[in-house]
Each structure stands twice: as C-alpha cells, then as structure tokens.
Amino acid sequence: MASRRNLWLACLIALTALLVIGNLASDVGLDVKYGWDTRVNCAAVDAYAGGLDPYFVKNLKGTKLSYPYLPVTLEAFRPFCADGILVAHYKTIFPVLAVLCGLLLPGLGLPGLGLPGLGVPGLGRARPSARDVGLRVLCALGAFVGFEWVQASGNFAILSGVLTAIALRLLLSPPASGAAEDRSFPSRLAGAALLGLVMSFKLVFFPVLAALYFLPLPRRRKLMLIAMAVFSFALPILISRLAYPDLFASWQLAVAGKIPDQHLVELFESNPSLLLLARDLMGHVGLIDSKPAIFATYAFAVTALVLVPFALSILRLIGSRPAHEGDSLPARVDRWLMDHPRAAMRITVLAMFALYLSSPRLKEYAFFELALYAAILLVDLPARALAAALTVGLLMPSLIFVTGSSPEDNSIQLFSALMFFWVLLLDARHAGRVPDTVQL
C-alpha cells in the first residue's frame, strides 16, 4: 500500500510539474509586450541619473506607469538596470532567480508538526533530500501562478523574493544543539533585519514582521528580533526622507495620487485581495461607495477566513499542555514554542503566510512571495495533505490558466491561496500530538 501511495503521489507531482512548466512556456508564444514593471523601474533609475524627478511619469521614457518605490531604492536598483541588461534579458534572468529562491529556502525537516515517523520525535532529517528541494523549487515557480505574473510583468518582486528566501534561511535554520543557540542568534538578527528591509519595498506587508513572535526563543529575544525588523523597515523611509527630501516629497505626492494626469497607485485598483473581494460584495448590495462598509466587510473576512482559524489552531496545539498556576496564555504559548522548536518554526512561517494573505493590496505578482512561504510548509506535509496542497495550490490554478482563462480573472489566485492555507490548518489540527519533551 505504501508503494502504491508513493507511486500515486509521484505521478501527481510529475503532472503538476508538467502543468506548471507548460503554463509558463505557453506565455512565450503570446503576442504581448511583457516586462512593463522592469521598464518602469529602470526608466526611473535612468531619469534619476539624468537629474529628473522619477516620480513624474512624463520623465519616464517608454511607459505611462508611475514609479512606486522609496527614493533610496533608486540607488539600490541602479546596478540591476545598468547598460539595459535586465530590461533586455529579464525573461532569462527571472526564472534563474526563482529557482535560486527555491534552493535558498530552509527546510524544517519534520513531517506535519513534528509527529513521530523519522525515528526521533520532532527531529528532522540532517540534510534535505532531492525530493524536498525539487518540491520547494516547483512551489516557487508554480504556486498560485504568482511567478507567472512576476515573469509577465517583470516585477522586482523577484528581487525581494531572493532577499526573503535568504532572510528565512537565517531566521529558521535550527541550531545543532541547545548550546549553539547563543551563536545562532546573531544570524537570526541579520535575518530579521533583512526581512524588515524587504517589507519596506512594499509597505503594506509590514504586519508580517509580527510573526517573528512565534519563533522558539525566550520572549526577550523575540522582541529584540521584532525591534530589529521594525528598525530595518523604518530605516529606508528615514534615509529617503533625510537624504532625498525633494524626491521623498514627490514620492508622497505620487502614492497619494496628487500628481495630476498620471497613473497613481490606488488601494482599490484591481487585485486579488480580500479587500477587493469585500468591495465587490458591497457593490452587489449597492454600497460600493461606502468605505466604512467595505472596510468592515474586509475586516470580517480576514478575521473569519484567516486570523481566527489560525488562532484556534494554535490554541488547540497548546491546549493539551497542563497550565501551571498563575501562567498567563502568552506564557503558556512561549513555553510550548520553546519545548517544540521545529513545530514553532513551522507555526512562524504559517503566521507569515496568514498575515501576508490578509494584506489589503495583494497584487498578482505578490503571490510569488506568498509561494515562498508556501514552499517551506509544503515539503513536510504527510502524503494526503501534500496531495491536497499540490492540487489546490499548484495544479488547479495552472490548469485553469493553461486552458485559456482570462488573465484578468485573478480571483483564482486568492481562492487557491485560501484553500492551500486551510489545508495547512487541517494538517496542523491533526498533527497536534507533539511530545512535550522535544528539545534541540
């Protein structure tokens, strides 16, 4: 039976890989001028180098779109845009970077949430298998068709994705033993700083940093990591304001939509987020112009579909642990996380996934970064959960798009990611019997 199950699962993985690759390959033959975001970003760098204000679209050659990033990024992006290499060859460079993301991602090395099955409860494999690495690469390339949008638009989410993968590797790589924890903390600080820096690219994803609280560390150290991440998030904003005051003022006008007759970044522009879903629902009842009603519906959807199910799963996991007299709930959570370090790291990534998914402005290409969190969580699922996750997260959306679905029908991405999240929660629910004696 195990042999038949493994064969069936291998066939499903192969079919999913064929669909993902076929979906990406089908875009090559389309008569569409792709790479608009790369052209915008590099045109902004060129305008800045030429002494022009890049936040005025009239100064950007070959595009009608605006530049959305902080002024300090103009210096950071300059090497990537040098000599027009990225604009000319992004179709080759981006897939290589996506594969690199999958290779850089850490493995948590446990089935489910640390159930026995590898010989020693809670302890994972010493080194990743080719199957694990392959699944992470496949997920980075195909989950929620996020990379397809990155490739089509040429969005710099591919660069933040590489940085995210490095940050997660620094944050989640477990120490060899408990005594090595002190030596691993500086690398975790570096990972927190890098993650905060990544979030400063797209300010709306800032709440993801709160997930660091679920790391298996003493509370003081977790708060230090969060503080480092917040500082790193704020630093580019501070540098932009102090070192580039004129450009920072222009950036504020651009993102607020106060520069007339040009493209502006709108919170309610088309994107597959729960906020836009709430707006569509309010449109059906005649309240599309009522922002309070839209935001109330959005808050309810985020709470009911993502945050409350996640919180209930965490409470269910720690519920079997006897409470010590006078222990508060946060103290019990801290102790449980410390006692189950690998499970805690999985919960940390799941929290990041949940908070990222809850963003009010989750653009199509941002699902690539969401896929990186998914890639870490996918690998260690038991067979049935892995099959379900592959089906809803990779196979189903790829099949829909490769059979001719309109690219504008991007709600597929949101529903795919939600179903993937619920599969993870169901696995957590059934994998809650983790021994209290697990230690690194």
N, C-alpha and C positions, 0 to 999 in steps of 0.2 A: 504493500500500500504506500509506503514511504517512497519507493522508487517511482511508482506511477504518479504520485503527487509532485515529486521533483521534476518529472518529465513534463507534466502539465504546466507547472509554473515556468519552466524553462521555455516552453513553447509560447506562453503568454508574454514573457519578457522579450522574446525574439520578435513576436508580432508587433508589440509596442514599439520596439526599436525601428522596425521597418516602416511603421506609420510615421514615427517622428522624423526619420530621415527623409521619407517620401514627401512629407508635408513641407519640410524645409527646401527640398530640391524642387518642388513644384513652383515655388516663388521665383526661381531663377528664370523660368520661361515667360513670366508675365511681363507685359509691356507697360511697366510702371516705373517712373523715375523715383527710386528709393533713396534713402540716406539723407532726408531733409534735415534731421536734427544735427548730424555731423556737419553739414554745410552751414547751418546757422551758427553752431558753436565756433567753428573755425573762421567764419566770416567775422564774428565778434572779436576773436583774437586778432585778426588782421586789422580790423577797424581800430582797435585799441593801440596796436603797434604803430598805426599811421596817425595817431593823435586825435582820432574821432571818438565820440561817445557811442559805445556799442549798444546802449540801451534804446537808442533811436533807430528804428528799423530802416529808415532812409539811409543810414550809414552802413548797412549790411548788404554786400553785393550778392545778388543771385537768390534772394529769399524775401519773403514777406512775413516771416515769423520773427518773434522777438527773442532776445537772449534772457533766460530766467535766473541765471546763477549769480551768486555774490561776486563783487568786483575782484576779490582776491583770487578767484578761480581763473581769471584771465591770464594770470601769471602761471598758474599750475597747469593750464591746458596748452600753453604755448609750445612746449616740446612735442606734444602729440600732433599739433597742427603744422609743425614746421615742414616747409617745402611741399605742402599739399599731399603728403604721402597717405595720411589717414583718409582724406576725402577720396583719393583715387583707389585705395586698396582696402577699405573697411570691410568689404564683403569677404575678404580672405582673413583679415586680422580678427574680426569679431568672433567667428567660430573657434579660432585657436584660443582666444581669451576665455570663451565659455567653457571649453574643455579644461583649460587651466583652472578655472573656478572649481570644477568637479574634482580635480586632482588635489587641490589645496584644502578642500573641506575636511574637517576632522571626522573620525568615526568614534562613536560612543561605545562600540564593542559589546553590546548586550542585546539579547532578544527581548522585545517588548520593553518593559520597565525593569528588567533585571531578574526575570524569572530563572529558576534553575534550568539547566539544559546545556551548559557549556562545561560541566564538571564542577566548577566552583560557583556557588550562587553569587550573582552580582558582579563577577569578574569577567571581563570580556577577552576577546582574542588579543594576542600580543601584537599582531600586525594585520592590517587589512588584507582581505583576500581580493583577487582579481574581480570576483563577482561583486563585491561591495563597491569597489572603485568604479566598476562599469555602471552599476546602478546609480551612483551619485552623478556621474557624467551624463548618463541618459536623462536623469531628472533635471539637471541643469539645462540641458538642451531642449527638453520637451514638455516639462510640467506647465500646465495652464497656458500653453503656447506663448509663454512670456518671451522666450528668446526669439521666437519668430518676429514678434513686434520690435524687439531691440534691433534685430538684423534689418528689418524692413525700414525702420525709421533712422537707423544709425545713431540711436540714442546713447549718451555717455553713461547710461545705467550699467553698461558692460564694464566700465572702469570702476564704478562704485561697487559692482559685484565682485571684482577681483579683491578690492580692499576689504569688503565684507567677509569674503572667504578667509583672508589672512587673519582678520580680527577674530573670527570664530575659532580658528585653529589655535590662536594664542589663548583665548578665553576658556576653551573647552578641552584642551589636551590634558588628560589627567596625569598627576604626578605618579612616579613609580612606587612611591610609598608615602605614608603619612609624614615621615621625617623630611621628605623632599618638598612639602607644601610651602615652606618658607622660601625656598629657592624658586618655586614656580610663581609666586605672587607678583614679582616684577614683570614677568611676561604677561600675566593677566592684566596688570595695569596698562601695559602697552596695548593690549587688545582692546581694553575699554576706551582708551584714548583714540585708537584708530576707528572704533565703531562710532564714537561721538563725532569724529571728523566726517565720516561717511554720512551720518544723519544731517549734517549741516549743508550737504549738497541739496537735499530736498527736505526743507524744514518741517514739513507736515508729518514726517515719520519719527519725530523726536520721542514720542511716548514709548517706543521700542526699548529705550535705554532702561526703563523701569524693570524689565525682565531680568536684569542682572541680579536682582534681589534673590532669585531662586537658585543661584549658584551655591554649592555645598561649602560655604565658608562661614566663619563667625560673622555676626551681624556688623561689627565694626568694619571689617574688611569689605563686606559687600557694599556698605555705604561709601567707603573710600573709592571703590570701583565706580559706583554711580556718580560720585562727585567728580572723579577724573573724566568720566564720559561727558558729563554736563559741561565741565570746563572746556573740554576739547570741542564740543558742539558750539559753545559760545565764542571760542577764540577766533574762528574765521569771520564771524559777524563783527567782533570788536576790531579786528585788524582792518576789515573793509571800511568800517566807519572812521577809524583814526587815520589810516594811511591813504585812503581813497575817498575823501569826503564828498567831492563833486560827483564821482561815479556812484557812491552809495546813495546820494540824494536822487540820482537818476534811476537807480535800481528800485528805490522805494516808489517812485512815481510809476515805473513800468509795471511792477507787480500789483499796484493799486489801481491800474487801469486809467491813470490820469494823464497819459501822453496821448493826445488825440490822433485819430486817423491811423492807428496801427494795431496790430494783433496784441491782445492782452491775455494774461493768464487768469482765467476765471475759475472760481471754486466749483461752479455748476456747469462747466463745459463737459462735453460728452466723455465719460469714462466709466469703467465697470466697477463702481464702488457702491457701498451700501447707502451712502448719501444720495447718489443719483437714483438708486432704486427707490428710496423714500420719496424723492421728488417726483418720480414717475407715478408712484402710487397716489400722491397728493393731487397730481394732475387729473387722475381718473375721477376724483371726487370734487373737482373744482377748486382746489386750494393750492394750485401751483405757484401763486404769487404770495403765499403766506409763509415767510421764512420760519416763524416760530413753529408752525405745524410741521414743516419739513424737517427741521432740526429735532423736534420732539419724536417724530417717527423714526428718524435716523438713530437717535439715542436708544429708542426702544429696540430697534432691530439689532444694533450692536450688542446691547445688553442681553437680549433674549437668544440670539443666534450664536454669539461668540463668547462673551465675557462670563456670563452666568454658567453656561455649560463647562467652561474651563475651570472656574472656581469650584464648582461642585465636584469635578473630577479630582482636584487637589484635596478637597476636604474628605472625599471618600478614601483617598490613598492614605491619609494620616489618621483616619477615624479609628482604625483598629489599634492604634498605639495608646496605651493607658496614660491618662493625664496625671501628672504629678500635682500635688497640692499647691495651689497658688499659681500654676502655669497659665499664662495667657495663650490665646490662639497663636499670635505671632511667635511666641517662644516655642510652642509645640511644632510649628512649621519649621522653624530654624533647626530644631533638634532632629526632626525627621529628615530634613535635607542633608544634614551633616552625617547622619547614620546611613544614608543611601546616596552616596556621591554620584554614581553614574546615573541613577534614576533622576537625581536633581538636575544634572546637566541636560538630560532629555527634557525635563519639565521647563528648563530655561529656554531651550530652543522652541518648544511648543508655545511658551508665553510670547516669545518674539514673533512667531508665526501669527498668533492670535491678535496681537497689537498691530502688526503690520496690516493684516487683513481688515482691521477695523478702521483704517485710515479714511478720512473723508474724500481724499483726492488720490485714489489708487488708479493711476493711468495704466494703459495696456502694457507698456514696456516694463512697468514696475513689477509685474508678475514674474519677471526673470529673477529679481532679488528674492521674492517670496519663494520661488522654486529652490533657491539655495538653502533656505531653512528646511524646506520640504525634503531636500536630498539627504540631509543628515538624519531626519526622522524616518525616512522610508526604509533605509537599509536593514535596520534591526527588527522590523516587524515580523511576526510569525507568518506562516505561509498564507493563510486565508486573508489576514489583514493586508499583507503585501499585495496579493492579487486584487483586492478591492481598491487599494490605494492606486495601484498602477492603472486600473480600469477607469476610475473617475478622474484621476489627476493627469494622466498622460494619454491613454488610449482613446478615451471618449472625445476629449476636445480636439485631438489630432485628427480623428476620423471625421468629425463634423466639419473641420476646416478643409481637409483634403478632398472632401466630396462636394465642395463648392459653396459652403456657407459664406454669406456676405461678411467681409472683414469688419463692417460696421456693427455686426451683431456681437459685440464684445461682452455681453452679459454672460456668455458661455464661460468666460474666464472666471467670473465671480462665482457662479454656481459650481464650477469644477473645484475651485479652491475651498469653498464651503464644505462640499461633500468630502473632500480629502481631509479637512480638519475634523469633521465628525467621525471619519474612520479612525483617525488618531485617538480621538477621545474614547471611542468604544474600545479600542485596544488598551488604553490606559485603565478603563473600567475593569477589564477582565484580567489585567496584569497587576493588580494591587496587592498581591500577596508577597511582598518583598520582605525577606528576613530582616529583623531589627539589628542583626549583628554584622551587617555588611560594613567593612571599613577598607580604606585604601592604605 
